Amino acid sequence: PFDSCYGTDLEDRTYTLNDSSFDDKTIVVHYMTPWWAGCVADIPVWETTVSWAKEKYPGQIHIFSNLDDIGNPFSCEEIGENGLPDMPTYLDDGLGYDLFNINDADEYPVFLFITKDKKIYQSVQGEPSQVTLQAYIDLLMQQ
């Protein structure tokens, strides 16, 4: 289970990736950590991409950011307040890196693209541009 901590468009509660809120939706996860400057710098690009995806694929996609090491140095709220009005859901991965461990990356940031049947379609490590992220989302939505 993962706790939503900021900017959620779901209820503030604990839920899992098998949650009925995700039925018939593709999922995009942005793994980030507040101590890495690249992750923090990516927030505006990521949130602009989120706005684009929600407009292009309304009701078909759920996008969230997975925050690790919250409080080192920024809290979930401080990360959220650095962003734009159309926030993705922010999740706290907790102490065990549980959600991060479902992908094969070994560092942050990483983007994980999951199909409607909850299979990992693509994992992208690094800091892709907004155009690149949009292209990955378009390909994911064709699956």
C-alpha positions in Angstrom: 0.0 0.0 0.0 1.1 3.5 -0.8 0.0 6.8 0.8 -1.0 9.7 -1.3 0.5 12.8 0.1 -0.1 15.9 -2.1 -2.0 17.1 -5.1 -4.0 13.9 -5.4 -7.0 13.6 -7.7 -8.0 10.5 -5.7 -9.1 10.5 -2.1 -6.4 11.1 0.5 -5.9 7.6 1.5 -3.8 4.5 1.2 -4.2 2.4 -1.9 -2.4 -0.1 -4.1 -1.7 -0.4 -7.8 -4.5 -3.0 -7.9 -6.9 -0.4 -6.6 -10.2 -0.2 -8.6 -9.3 3.5 -9.2 -6.9 2.2 -11.8 -9.2 -0.2 -13.6 -9.1 0.2 -17.4 -6.5 3.0 -17.1 -2.9 3.1 -18.2 -0.5 4.3 -15.6 2.6 6.4 -15.8 4.8 6.7 -12.8 7.6 9.3 -12.3 10.0 8.1 -9.6 11.9 11.0 -8.0 13.7 12.0 -4.9 13.8 15.5 -3.3 17.6 15.4 -2.7 18.5 15.1 -6.4 18.5 18.5 -8.1 17.6 17.0 -11.5 14.4 15.5 -10.1 13.3 18.8 -8.6 14.2 20.7 -11.8 12.1 18.2 -13.8 8.9 19.1 -11.9 7.6 21.8 -14.3 8.3 19.7 -17.4 6.6 16.7 -15.8 3.5 18.6 -14.7 3.1 20.2 -18.1 3.2 16.7 -19.5 0.6 15.6 -17.0 -1.7 18.4 -18.1 -1.2 17.5 -21.7 -1.9 13.8 -21.1 -5.0 14.4 -19.0 -6.4 16.7 -21.8 -5.5 14.4 -24.6 -6.6 11.1 -22.9 -9.3 12.2 -20.4 -10.3 9.4 -18.0 -8.0 6.9 -19.7 -4.7 7.5 -17.9 -3.6 7.9 -14.3 -0.3 9.6 -13.7 1.5 10.0 -10.4 4.9 10.8 -8.9 6.6 8.4 -6.5 8.6 10.4 -3.9 11.4 8.7 -2.1 13.4 10.0 0.8 10.8 12.6 1.7 12.2 15.3 4.0 15.7 15.0 2.6 15.6 18.0 2.2 12.0 18.8 0.9 8.7 17.5 2.3 6.0 16.3 0.0 4.1 19.6 0.4 7.2 21.6 -0.5 7.7 19.5 -3.7 4.1 20.1 -4.6 4.2 23.8 -3.9 7.1 24.1 -6.4 4.8 22.8 -9.2 2.0 24.0 -11.4 -1.7 24.0 -10.6 -2.5 20.7 -12.4 -0.7 18.4 -10.0 -0.3 14.7 -10.5 -0.9 12.4 -7.5 2.2 12.3 -5.3 2.8 9.1 -3.4 5.2 8.4 -0.5 7.2 5.3 -1.2 8.1 4.9 2.4 11.3 3.5 3.8 11.5 0.3 1.8 11.6 1.6 -1.8 8.7 -0.7 -2.5 7.3 1.0 -5.5 10.7 1.9 -7.0 11.7 -1.8 -6.7 9.1 -2.9 -9.3 11.2 -1.4 -12.1 14.7 -2.3 -13.2 16.3 1.1 -12.9 19.1 1.7 -10.4 18.9 5.5 -10.0 16.5 8.5 -10.2 14.7 9.9 -12.0 12.9 7.2 -13.9 9.6 7.0 -15.7 7.6 3.8 -15.8 4.8 3.2 -18.4 2.3 0.5 -17.4 -0.5 -0.8 -19.7 -4.1 -1.2 -18.9 -3.5 -4.9 -18.0 -0.8 -3.7 -15.5 2.2 -4.9 -17.5 5.3 -2.7 -17.7 5.5 -1.4 -21.3 8.6 0.8 -21.0 11.0 2.1 -18.4 13.0 5.3 -19.2 15.8 6.4 -17.0 17.1 10.0 -17.0 15.5 13.3 -17.7 13.6 13.1 -21.0 12.2 16.2 -22.6 8.5 17.0 -22.6 8.3 16.0 -26.3 9.9 12.7 -25.6 7.6 12.0 -22.6 4.6 12.8 -24.8 5.8 10.4 -27.5 6.2 7.6 -24.9 2.7 8.3 -23.6 1.2 8.2 -27.1 2.9 4.9 -27.7 1.7 3.5 -24.4 -1.9 4.5 -25.2 -1.7 2.4 -28.4 -1.0 -0.7 -26.4 
